Amino acid sequence: FTNGLTLDQNFPNPVSSFTEINFNVPHEDRVSLKVYDIFGRQVALLVEGKLQSGDYNTRFNASELPNGLYYYRLQTSDFNLTRKLLVQK
């Protein structure tokens, strides 16, 4: 149960340079979208702040990251969702 919060799989995946991440916030809330390596270290901050309800899209430049598996996490005050992202050049 995510209270309407959604986080889509990034596209394209695997990614070599840029990828799109879509998500929906069901009500006004403080939101963060961060990317982590497999060791749990944050490697990117994509969104941070209060958002109104609605659909959002962010473009992530993964070209500086080495090949490998990463995770991106959408977090609000009540819920969090995580998806896998594969960087392959």
Biotite code that builds the C-alpha atoms (Angstrom):
import biotite.structure as struc

atoms = struc.array([
    struc.Atom([0.000, 0.000, 0.000], chain_id="A", res_id=1, res_name="PHE", atom_name="CA", element="C"),
    struc.Atom([1.599, 3.244, -1.158], chain_id="A", res_id=2, res_name="THR", atom_name="CA", element="C"),
    struc.Atom([-1.292, 5.698, -0.727], chain_id="A", res_id=3, res_name="ASN", atom_name="CA", element="C"),
    struc.Atom([-1.243, 6.440, -4.487], chain_id="A", res_id=4, res_name="GLY", atom_name="CA", element="C"),
    struc.Atom([2.485, 7.154, -4.727], chain_id="A", res_id=5, res_name="LEU", atom_name="CA", element="C"),
    struc.Atom([3.932, 5.641, -7.916], chain_id="A", res_id=6, res_name="THR", atom_name="CA", element="C"),
    struc.Atom([7.434, 5.271, -9.313], chain_id="A", res_id=7, res_name="LEU", atom_name="CA", element="C"),
    struc.Atom([7.838, 3.945, -12.850], chain_id="A", res_id=8, res_name="ASP", atom_name="CA", element="C"),
    struc.Atom([10.750, 1.942, -14.174], chain_id="A", res_id=9, res_name="GLN", atom_name="CA", element="C"),
    struc.Atom([13.285, 4.243, -15.811], chain_id="A", res_id=10, res_name="ASN", atom_name="CA", element="C"),
    struc.Atom([13.472, 4.267, -19.610], chain_id="A", res_id=11, res_name="PHE", atom_name="CA", element="C"),
    struc.Atom([15.673, 3.250, -21.277], chain_id="A", res_id=12, res_name="PRO", atom_name="CA", element="C"),
    struc.Atom([17.016, 0.584, -18.954], chain_id="A", res_id=13, res_name="ASN", atom_name="CA", element="C"),
    struc.Atom([19.829, -0.344, -19.255], chain_id="A", res_id=14, res_name="PRO", atom_name="CA", element="C"),
    struc.Atom([21.056, 3.209, -19.700], chain_id="A", res_id=15, res_name="VAL", atom_name="CA", element="C"),
    struc.Atom([24.307, 4.454, -21.229], chain_id="A", res_id=16, res_name="SER", atom_name="CA", element="C"),
    struc.Atom([23.806, 8.206, -20.849], chain_id="A", res_id=17, res_name="SER", atom_name="CA", element="C"),
    struc.Atom([20.373, 9.770, -20.180], chain_id="A", res_id=18, res_name="PHE", atom_name="CA", element="C"),
    struc.Atom([17.302, 8.095, -18.745], chain_id="A", res_id=19, res_name="THR", atom_name="CA", element="C"),
    struc.Atom([13.807, 9.295, -17.828], chain_id="A", res_id=20, res_name="GLU", atom_name="CA", element="C"),
    struc.Atom([12.138, 8.586, -14.486], chain_id="A", res_id=21, res_name="ILE", atom_name="CA", element="C"),
    struc.Atom([8.399, 9.225, -14.062], chain_id="A", res_id=22, res_name="ASN", atom_name="CA", element="C"),
    struc.Atom([6.582, 9.338, -10.746], chain_id="A", res_id=23, res_name="PHE", atom_name="CA", element="C"),
    struc.Atom([3.299, 10.490, -9.235], chain_id="A", res_id=24, res_name="ASN", atom_name="CA", element="C"),
    struc.Atom([2.737, 12.262, -5.933], chain_id="A", res_id=25, res_name="VAL", atom_name="CA", element="C"),
    struc.Atom([-0.865, 11.808, -4.692], chain_id="A", res_id=26, res_name="PRO", atom_name="CA", element="C"),
    struc.Atom([-0.904, 14.851, -2.395], chain_id="A", res_id=27, res_name="HIS", atom_name="CA", element="C"),
    struc.Atom([1.338, 17.775, -1.486], chain_id="A", res_id=28, res_name="GLU", atom_name="CA", element="C"),
    struc.Atom([4.336, 16.386, 0.372], chain_id="A", res_id=29, res_name="ASP", atom_name="CA", element="C"),
    struc.Atom([8.059, 16.671, 0.879], chain_id="A", res_id=30, res_name="ARG", atom_name="CA", element="C"),
    struc.Atom([9.632, 14.427, -1.758], chain_id="A", res_id=31, res_name="VAL", atom_name="CA", element="C"),
    struc.Atom([13.134, 13.201, -2.517], chain_id="A", res_id=32, res_name="SER", atom_name="CA", element="C"),
    struc.Atom([14.371, 11.122, -5.433], chain_id="A", res_id=33, res_name="LEU", atom_name="CA", element="C"),
    struc.Atom([17.907, 9.824, -4.992], chain_id="A", res_id=34, res_name="LYS", atom_name="CA", element="C"),
    struc.Atom([20.158, 7.341, -6.770], chain_id="A", res_id=35, res_name="VAL", atom_name="CA", element="C"),
    struc.Atom([22.314, 4.889, -4.799], chain_id="A", res_id=36, res_name="TYR", atom_name="CA", element="C"),
    struc.Atom([25.070, 2.453, -5.720], chain_id="A", res_id=37, res_name="ASP", atom_name="CA", element="C"),
    struc.Atom([24.909, -1.190, -4.653], chain_id="A", res_id=38, res_name="ILE", atom_name="CA", element="C"),
    struc.Atom([26.687, -0.322, -1.396], chain_id="A", res_id=39, res_name="PHE", atom_name="CA", element="C"),
    struc.Atom([23.967, 2.149, -0.405], chain_id="A", res_id=40, res_name="GLY", atom_name="CA", element="C"),
    struc.Atom([26.040, 5.267, -1.093], chain_id="A", res_id=41, res_name="ARG", atom_name="CA", element="C"),
    struc.Atom([24.100, 8.157, -2.602], chain_id="A", res_id=42, res_name="GLN", atom_name="CA", element="C"),
    struc.Atom([25.470, 9.000, -6.055], chain_id="A", res_id=43, res_name="VAL", atom_name="CA", element="C"),
    struc.Atom([22.843, 11.531, -7.210], chain_id="A", res_id=44, res_name="ALA", atom_name="CA", element="C"),
    struc.Atom([20.086, 13.772, -5.874], chain_id="A", res_id=45, res_name="LEU", atom_name="CA", element="C"),
    struc.Atom([17.406, 14.256, -8.536], chain_id="A", res_id=46, res_name="LEU", atom_name="CA", element="C"),
    struc.Atom([14.520, 15.826, -6.589], chain_id="A", res_id=47, res_name="VAL", atom_name="CA", element="C"),
    struc.Atom([14.391, 17.386, -3.125], chain_id="A", res_id=48, res_name="GLU", atom_name="CA", element="C"),
    struc.Atom([11.600, 19.560, -1.795], chain_id="A", res_id=49, res_name="GLY", atom_name="CA", element="C"),
    struc.Atom([7.886, 20.061, -1.408], chain_id="A", res_id=50, res_name="LYS", atom_name="CA", element="C"),
    struc.Atom([5.844, 19.041, -4.464], chain_id="A", res_id=51, res_name="LEU", atom_name="CA", element="C"),
    struc.Atom([2.173, 19.497, -5.280], chain_id="A", res_id=52, res_name="GLN", atom_name="CA", element="C"),
    struc.Atom([0.105, 16.450, -6.207], chain_id="A", res_id=53, res_name="SER", atom_name="CA", element="C"),
    struc.Atom([0.603, 15.359, -9.792], chain_id="A", res_id=54, res_name="GLY", atom_name="CA", element="C"),
    struc.Atom([2.720, 13.542, -12.345], chain_id="A", res_id=55, res_name="ASP", atom_name="CA", element="C"),
    struc.Atom([6.419, 14.332, -12.580], chain_id="A", res_id=56, res_name="TYR", atom_name="CA", element="C"),
    struc.Atom([9.265, 13.440, -14.919], chain_id="A", res_id=57, res_name="ASN", atom_name="CA", element="C"),
    struc.Atom([12.965, 13.857, -14.313], chain_id="A", res_id=58, res_name="THR", atom_name="CA", element="C"),
    struc.Atom([15.865, 13.247, -16.650], chain_id="A", res_id=59, res_name="ARG", atom_name="CA", element="C"),
    struc.Atom([18.967, 11.654, -15.142], chain_id="A", res_id=60, res_name="PHE", atom_name="CA", element="C"),
    struc.Atom([22.429, 11.852, -16.691], chain_id="A", res_id=61, res_name="ASN", atom_name="CA", element="C"),
    struc.Atom([24.102, 8.554, -15.805], chain_id="A", res_id=62, res_name="ALA", atom_name="CA", element="C"),
    struc.Atom([27.031, 9.010, -18.215], chain_id="A", res_id=63, res_name="SER", atom_name="CA", element="C"),
    struc.Atom([29.491, 9.750, -15.385], chain_id="A", res_id=64, res_name="GLU", atom_name="CA", element="C"),
    struc.Atom([28.634, 6.575, -13.465], chain_id="A", res_id=65, res_name="LEU", atom_name="CA", element="C"),
    struc.Atom([30.617, 3.370, -13.979], chain_id="A", res_id=66, res_name="PRO", atom_name="CA", element="C"),
    struc.Atom([28.835, 0.314, -15.357], chain_id="A", res_id=67, res_name="ASN", atom_name="CA", element="C"),
    struc.Atom([26.777, -1.511, -12.767], chain_id="A", res_id=68, res_name="GLY", atom_name="CA", element="C"),
    struc.Atom([23.550, -1.839, -10.868], chain_id="A", res_id=69, res_name="LEU", atom_name="CA", element="C"),
    struc.Atom([22.070, 1.179, -9.077], chain_id="A", res_id=70, res_name="TYR", atom_name="CA", element="C"),
    struc.Atom([18.886, 1.867, -7.176], chain_id="A", res_id=71, res_name="TYR", atom_name="CA", element="C"),
    struc.Atom([16.698, 4.942, -7.239], chain_id="A", res_id=72, res_name="TYR", atom_name="CA", element="C"),
    struc.Atom([14.396, 5.721, -4.340], chain_id="A", res_id=73, res_name="ARG", atom_name="CA", element="C"),
    struc.Atom([11.382, 8.001, -4.197], chain_id="A", res_id=74, res_name="LEU", atom_name="CA", element="C"),
    struc.Atom([10.662, 8.998, -0.619], chain_id="A", res_id=75, res_name="GLN", atom_name="CA", element="C"),
    struc.Atom([7.833, 11.005, 0.961], chain_id="A", res_id=76, res_name="THR", atom_name="CA", element="C"),
    struc.Atom([6.910, 11.591, 4.587], chain_id="A", res_id=77, res_name="SER", atom_name="CA", element="C"),
    struc.Atom([4.877, 8.354, 4.612], chain_id="A", res_id=78, res_name="ASP", atom_name="CA", element="C"),
    struc.Atom([6.230, 5.993, 1.965], chain_id="A", res_id=79, res_name="PHE", atom_name="CA", element="C"),
    struc.Atom([9.191, 5.086, -0.185], chain_id="A", res_id=80, res_name="ASN", atom_name="CA", element="C"),
    struc.Atom([9.523, 3.139, -3.418], chain_id="A", res_id=81, res_name="LEU", atom_name="CA", element="C"),
    struc.Atom([12.721, 1.760, -4.937], chain_id="A", res_id=82, res_name="THR", atom_name="CA", element="C"),
    struc.Atom([13.541, 0.546, -8.453], chain_id="A", res_id=83, res_name="ARG", atom_name="CA", element="C"),
    struc.Atom([16.669, -0.863, -10.106], chain_id="A", res_id=84, res_name="LYS", atom_name="CA", element="C"),
    struc.Atom([18.647, 0.988, -12.760], chain_id="A", res_id=85, res_name="LEU", atom_name="CA", element="C"),
    struc.Atom([21.385, -0.650, -14.836], chain_id="A", res_id=86, res_name="LEU", atom_name="CA", element="C"),
    struc.Atom([24.208, 1.462, -16.298], chain_id="A", res_id=87, res_name="VAL", atom_name="CA", element="C"),
    struc.Atom([25.819, -0.246, -19.275], chain_id="A", res_id=88, res_name="GLN", atom_name="CA", element="C"),
    struc.Atom([28.029, 1.562, -21.771], chain_id="A", res_id=89, res_name="LYS", atom_name="CA", element="C"),
])
